[in-house]
Amino acid sequence: MIDPVLLRENPDLIKRSQAARGASVEAVDRALEADTERRASIRAFEDLRASQNQFGKRVASAPAAEKKALVAEAQALAAQVKVAGVAAGDAETAFTSVVRTIANPIIDGVPAGGEDNFLTLRTHGEIPVFDFEPRDHLELGELLGAIDMARGAKVSGSRFYFLKGIGARLEIALMNMALDRALAAGFIPLITPTLVRPEIMDGTGFLGEHADEIYYLPADELYLTGTSEVALAGYHSDEILDLADGPLRYAGWSTCYRREAGSGGKDTRGIIRVHQFNKLEMFTYVLPENAETEHERLVALQEDMLQSLGLSYRVIDVAAGDLGSSAARKFDIEAWVPTQNAYRELTSTSNCTTYQARRLDIRYRTNSGKTAPVATLNGTLATTRWIVAMLETHQQADGSVLIPEALRPWLGGLTVIEPAP
């Protein structure tokens, strides 16, 4: 949820953000009107309650002969207070409803527009060149006995798969390598729930325009998470955090589920766009003034991982219309996938400022003793999709694949994956 003070004091900033996102600018005016009504209703309620308290003191000290009449007045005043309280509650609900339709105000510098309007910040590594016809990751995966899509579809349907043999070992190695790096960087590991309550899913901002991407279990009123970000954000909901010694950093390991409802026929081959995958997600609770620095820190950790795996990539500043409602800025890192002759997203790192914390009531205590919302950030450090870029980038003419040196300790020193007999 956006800051109500910012809404009142600088509505034009929020309108510019909405326009850059391609979202409703009129929602800002509706929120301003609802905020005015909310504050007036609360003020009326508080004034009546103050009058009720004063009248109560008068009744208590009045002579017995006057009390009967005064009690009747007190009852009438109490009825007015009750009505005003209901009106204030309704106005608060109306305000919350409209303000939740407004996305997190973007940070200065975020490019306007949609999916294709990103800004490339930097690239790393040379585009791989082969003196043979490269195989795609699925052909390689089948040749190596690493990926079995046919049996995945037989068991669970389209966009499901088995990672088999060295494929399973590759994913576990990748996740463990990422986890060790997260530990060295001060992150606390968590194995997170993958089913969460509606208020947690909603609090993170995932039940907006992309709600159709989420698996829902109505009999249990639970949602399957598409990222451990959801559980990690909910971990400290309704709490006041102590950030005196620095940010709280967590690394959440979980299986993730996505319906891919809007993907149509895109990426149906292989494991690029699937319904289930594993991911190690970094999540940070930080003082708002330090959020942008923390954002750069998360990206640096991701880049270090990708460089260690010998992958060529670019870092992009995602355009406002492609951010999602929670992020004020998002950096994606896209690795080169040779057979697609394109960069494909491997990591996404978002600065959600105080948006999620306001919705989930996560605060810290300021120097004045008052509480204020924290900032939250998240970023991927490893996920199943990375196997796509690794297999294709490090393949050899005979179908074998070189193991990046940095990954070998988690594979028992294995240097090359040979085609299965």
N, C-alpha and C positions, 0 to 999 in steps of 0.2 A: 504494500500500500504506500502511496506517496505521502510526503510530509504535508499535513494540513496547513502548517504555517507557510511553507513554500507556496502552496496553492493560493493562499490569500495574498501573500506579499509579492509574488512574482508569477502570476498566472500566464503571462506571455511566454516565459521560459518553457512552461509545460506545454503550451500550445505549439511552440516551435518544435518541441520534441515529438509531439503527436503527429504533426505535419510531416516531419522527417521519417517517421515510421509508416506513414500512410494510414494512420489511425484517426479516429474521430476527434476533431478539434472541438466540436460542439459539446463533447462530454465534459470538457473543462468548465464551460459556462454552466452546465447543469450541476456540476459539483460545487461551483461557487455559490449558486443559488441554494443548493441543499445545505451547504455549510452555514450560510446566513440564517436559514430557518432553524437549523440545529442549534446554533449558538443562542438565537433568540428564545427558543423553547427551553433550553437549559437555564438561561438567565431568568425567565419567568418562573420556572419551577423553583429555582434556588431562592428567588425573592419571596415567593409564597411560603416556602419552608421556613425562611428566616422570620417571616411574620407569624407563622404558626408557633415557632419557638418562643418568640416574645409574648404572644398571646397566652401561651401555656404558663409562662411565669406570672402573668397578670391574674390568670384564673387561680393559680396556687395561692396568691397572696390576697385575693379578694375576700371581703366579709361574706359570711355564710348566706346572707340575704341576697347577695348579688350573683352567687355562683351558679344558680340554676340557669339564669339567662345567659351567663357567659359560657357555660358548658354547651349550650345549644349553638352559640356562635362558633365555638371551637370545633364542634362537629361539622358545621357547614364549611369552615375553613379547611378542615381535614379532607373533606370531599373534594374541594378545589385543588388541594395539593395532590391528591391521588390522580385526578384528571390531568393535571399539569405534568405529573411524573410519567404517565402513560404517553402523553403527547411528546415529551422530551425523548422518551425511549423510541417512539416511532420515528421521530426526526433523526435520531442517531442511526437507526437502521437504514433509513432512506439515504442518508449521507454515505454510509459505509457501502451500500449497494452501488451507488453511482461512482464513488471514488475508486472502487475496485475494478472498474472498467478502464481506468487510466493506467497505462503502462509506466514503468519506471522511467523517469526523465533521463535521457541520454547524456553522456558526458561530452563536453566540448571536443570537437574534432572527429566524432563518429560520423562517417559518411551517411548522407541521406540516401533513401531508395531501398530497393529490394535485394533479392539474392545475388543478382549479377553486378551490383554496385559497390562491391567490397573494394578496399584499398590494399594493395600488396605492400607490406612494410619491408620485407626482406626475403631473400631466398638463400638456401644453403645447399652446397653440393652440386656436382655435375649430373646432368641428366644421363642415366645409364644408356650406353650404346653397345649393341651386341653384334657379333659377326655371324650370327645364326638367327633363325626365326624364333623369337622368344615364345614360350608357352605361357598361357594365363595361369592364375593361381589355382584354379580348379583342376585344370589338366595336370599341373604339377602335383597338386595335392592327391589326386587319384594315382598318379604314377608312383608317388612316394608312399602310398598307403596311409596318407595323413588325413584326408577328408572323404567322407562318404555322404553325399547328398541324397542318393537314391534311397538309402535305408532311412535317412532322416525324414524324407517325405513319406515313406511307407509307414513309419511309426507315428509321425505327428502332423504331416501335411507339408505344403509348400513353405519354403523359407526356413525349414528346419534342417539340421545336419548332425552328423556325428564327427567329432574330431577323434581320430583313431591313431594308435601307436605313436609315432613321432609327432603327429599333429597335436595330440593331447599333451605330450611332453613339451612341445614348443610353447603352448599357451601357458602351462604351469610355470615353465622357466621364465617366460616373459613377465608374468605376474609377480613372481618371486623376485626377479631382478628389480622391478619397479618398487616393490614393497621394501626391499633393502635400501634403496635410494631414498624412499620417503622416510624411513626410520632415521637414516643418517642426516636428513634435513629437519628432523625434529617433529615429525608427524606421529601421532598415536594411531596404531592400527585398530580397525574395528571391522568385525564381520557383521554386517547390518541386516536387519529384517528386510525382506523383499515384499512384504505385505504391509500396507500402512492405512491408517484411518483417513476418512475423507478430509478432516480438518487439517491434517498434515499435508496431504497432497494439494489441497487448495491453498494452504499457507505458503507453499513454495512457488505458487503461480502456475501450476501445471494443469489446472482445470479450466483454462480459458479456451482460446481458439484451437488448441491442439488436443483437447480432451478426447477426441476420437482415436488418438494414438495409444490410449492407455487401456489396459485390460482391467475390467471391473468385475468384482464378485458380489453381486447384489444380495445374495443370501447371507453374506457375512458382513456387508458394508465395508469392504476392504478393496484397496487398489494394489495391483502389482506394479512395482516401481520400474521405470525405464532407466534409472540411474540411482546409485546410492546417495546422490545429492539430496534426494527427498528425505530419506531416513536421517542423514547427517544433519540436515537443517532442522528436522524435528527433534533431534537428540537433546537440544537445550531449550526447547520451546517452553514458554512461561517461566523462564529463569532469569536471574540477574547474575551476570558473569563477572569474574574477577580477571581483568585484563592488565593488571598492574605490571605483571612480569612479561607481557607480550601477548601475541595472538594465541588462540587455541587452534591447533592444527590437527586434523584427523585424516587418515587414509582409509577409505571404506572399500572393502573387497566384497563384491556381490555379483550374483547373476542378475541380469537385467532383461526386461521384457517389453517389447514394443509391437503394437499391432501393425504398423506400417500401412495404416488404412489409406493414406493419400498417395502412396508410392506407385499405384497402378502396376504397370509392367516394367518399372525401372529396376535395374540391378537384380534381375531374377536369377542370374547365373552366379553360383558360388556363394561366398559368405560375406559379401560387402553389406548387403541390406537384409537382415534376418530378424526373426521374431525373438530370439533368445541368444544372449552372449554374456561373457564375463567382462568385468571392468574393475580397475582400481582407480578410485576417484579421490582426489585431494579436496579437502574442504577446510576453510579457514573462517574463524570468527575474529574480527579485528576492529580496532578503533576506526571510525569513519575517515578520519584524516590520513590514515595510513593505508587505505584500501587500494589506491592506485599503485603504490609501491609494492604491495603484496601481490597485485595482479602481475606485475612484471616478474616478480620472483617465481610465481607459478609457471609462467611461460618459459623462463630460463631452465627450470627443472625439466620441463617437457622437451625443450630443444636439446638439452644434454643427453636425455634418453635416446632421442631419435638419431643424434649424431653418433652415439656409441653403437647404434645398430646399423650404421652405414647407410642411412636413408637420405635421399635428397628431398627437400621440402621447401615450402614457402609459408610465411606467417602472414595472415591477412587480418585486417581490421574489418569486422563484419558490419555491413550496412544496417542502418537503424531498423528497416522493415523486416530484417531477418534475425533480429536479436531474441525474439520471445519477450513476453511481458516483464519478466523479472530482471533481465540484464540491462545495465546502463551502458556497458561496453563488453564486447566479446572478441577475443582473439582466437581464431582457428589456425591450426597447423595442418597443412595438407601435404601428404607425401606423394611423390611421383609414382604412378602405377604404369609400368612400361607398356603393357598390352592395351591399355586404354588411352595411351598417349596424353595423359591428363593428371593433374593433381587431384587427389581425393582426400577428404577430411579424415584425419586420425585422432586429433585432439580438439577439444573446445574448452576455452577457459573464460569464465564470466565473472565480472564484477557486478554484483547485485546491489551494491551500496546498502542502504538500510531497508530496502523494499521488502525482502522476505522477513527480516527481523521485526518489522512493524506488524506484519500479518501474523507472525508466530509469537509475538510479545517476548522477544529476546533483547535484554538490555544490559547495560553496564552502569556503574555508578561514577558520576563525574566528580571533579574536584569540589564542586559545590555541595555534594551529597545527594543531588538529584539523580534520577536515572534517565538514560537516553538510549535509543536503539543502537545496536552494534551494526557493523557492516559484515556481509557474508560474501565469500567468493568460492568458486569451485573450478576444478580442472582435471581432465583425464590424464593419467600417467601411464596407463596401458590398457589395451582392450583387444578383444578377439580380432578385430578388423586389421590390426597391425600385421597379422600373419600374411595378409594379402600382399602388402608392399614388401615384406621381408622375402617371401618366396620368389616373387617376380624379380626383385632387384638383384638377388644373389644367386640366381639360377645359372647353370652351366649348360653347354651344348648337349650333354648326354642325359639331361633331366635331373642331375644331382643339384643340390643347393648347398652353398657354403654357409656355415654358421658364423655370424658375426663374433669376433673374438671376445667382445664384452659379455656375450650371452653364454659362452661355453662353460663357465664354472657351474651354471645351473643345469647343464646337460651332461654332467660327468666328463667334461673335456671333449665331447664330440665336436669334430671340426667340419664334417660334411655329411649331409643326408643323402644316402644313395637310393636309387629307385628300388621299390620293393621287388623281391624275387617273384 
